[in-house]
């Protein structure tokens, strides 16, 4: 126990935004030190890890049968326990790699992990167990919308309504926060990954062309939008495989991609409306004044703020650096153990 205490003392506390698409790691005293795709490549013959993060992502769709590229998280929760544990272990070791003592002794940091607000008890236990087996000495879970609100600098501890919409890769989290607690929340497993999948399915159905995940992701960033705009007329040449199995290139428009994304965007906006309908009147009055704050990489889809503004008749603003809001919120909590205990999931 004494040795573990000593190792813990020399292990920096870590905040982890464990996302379906990307994992961000916040190291206390240093800020965000790692941002990598939540992907791992494994040799199927000997179960050896070949690559983690960006290196593994670059292998998607390009590996021989002996190498498997895995996304261990689905819809914001653990789908493959052993792979998630290996990925966390790799990230924890990597962020401590420049500390002299932890090159000799295994780091045992306190770890705070951001998870979806709609996570089940079984899923919570899986995250805690994976973090502990990856080397954490203490594990706290914070709901992602709470972490995003802290990262966005919202006054969460006052008696007033603050609405945050955090759209990630696997889940969209909508919450109304007051007095350091979530009063109303809605967590749907529809977000950035579903947008990418919608583009793949649309082009397959309407243009009879098969494209990969990375191509679809690039289309989403370049042409994707949630509202009619000048982007509708923008075009892009893409390459894929037609139904005969032969390589083929076609030109697509922004209007087509907006149409492809419509069902996903509508589902997210309907979840926001449902949350507003369940919000107590006094807090709803605060939201009319303060508006809705957007966070998360999925919220960056072009003109989403304008679409949401028109459909709710409320002010809609982006927080600073939406991609890192959850990680920065977890990082702020790391510096205040009382705040961790107050906002962590029981």
C-alpha positions, 0 to 999 in steps of 0.5 A, a space after each residue: 500500500 505504501 508503494 502504491 501511495 508513492 507511485 500515486 504521488 508521482 502519477 499526474 491525475 488524468 482526465 479522459 474524454 472517452 469518445 466513440 470517435 476520439 479520445 482526449 486526455 487532459 493531464 493536470 498541470 499540463 492541459 490536453 496532452 493527447 487527442 487520438 482516434 478511439 481505434 486500435 489495430 490488433 494482430 489476430 494471430 497473436 493478439 498483439 497490438 499493432 497500432 493505436 489512435 491515428 496510426 490505427 485509423 490510417 489502416 482502416 480498409 487497408 489491412 490484410 486478413 491477419 490484422 483487425 482494426 477495432 473501434 472498442 467504443 460504440 454509441 459512447 460506451 464500451 463495446 469491447 472491454 479488453 480492447 478498451 482496457 488495452 487502449 486506455 493502458 496505452 494512453 495512460 502510459 503514453 502521457 506519463 512516458 516523460 516522467 522519470 519515476 514512471 519509467 521504472 514504476 507503473 503509473 497509478 493516477 487518479 482518473 476522471 472519465 467523461 461518459 454519456 448521461 444515459 449510461 446504464 449501471 452495467 456500462 458505468 461498471 465497465 468503464 470503471 473496471 477498464 480504467 482500474 485495470 488500465 492502471 487507475 488508482 481512483 476512478 470518477 465518472 462525469 456526465 459529458 454534458 456536465 463536463 461540457 458545461 464546465 468546459 464552456 465556462 457556464 455558471 453551473 453552480 448558480 440557481 439558474 438554467 443553463 442548456 448545453 447540447 454536446 454532439 459527439 461521435 456516438 451520442 448527442 447529449 442535451 442537458 439543463 443544468 442548475 446548482 451543479 446538477 442535471 435537472 433534465 437530460 436527454 441522451 440519444 445514440 445518434 451523432 457524428 458517426 450516424 451522419 457519416 453512415 447516412 452519407 455512405 448509405 445515401 450514395 449507395 442507394 442513390 448513386 450506386 457507389 460504395 465509399 469507405 468511412 474516411 471518404 464519407 467523413 471527408 465529405 461530411 466536413 467539406 459539403 455537409 450542412 444542416 440548413 440551405 446555404 451557398 454550400 448546396 451548390 458546392 461540388 466534390 469529386 469522389 472515388 469508390 466502387 460501383 455495384 459491379 465491383 469496378 472503381 468509379 468516380 462521380 461528382 456530388 453536390 452539397 444539396 445531396 449531402 444535406 439531404 443525406 443528413 436530414 434524418 440525423 439532424 432532425 432526430 437531434 433537433 427533436 431531442 433538443 425540443 423534447 428536453 425543452 418541453 420537460 424543462 421546469 418553467 423557471 429554468 425555461 425562462 432562464 434559457 430564453 435569456 441565456 440561450 442554448 450552448 453547442 459543444 462537441 465535434 458533431 455540432 460543427 456541421 455547417 449551419 446547425 446553429 442557425 437551423 436550431 435557432 429557427 426551430 426553437 426560437 432561442 439564441 444559439 451559440 457555440 462555446 469556445 473550442 467545441 471539440 475540446 469542451 468535455 476534456 477541458 471541463 474534466 480538466 477543470 474538475 481535476 483541479 478541484 476534488 470537491 467539484 469532482 465529488 459534487 458533479 460526478 455520477 454516483 
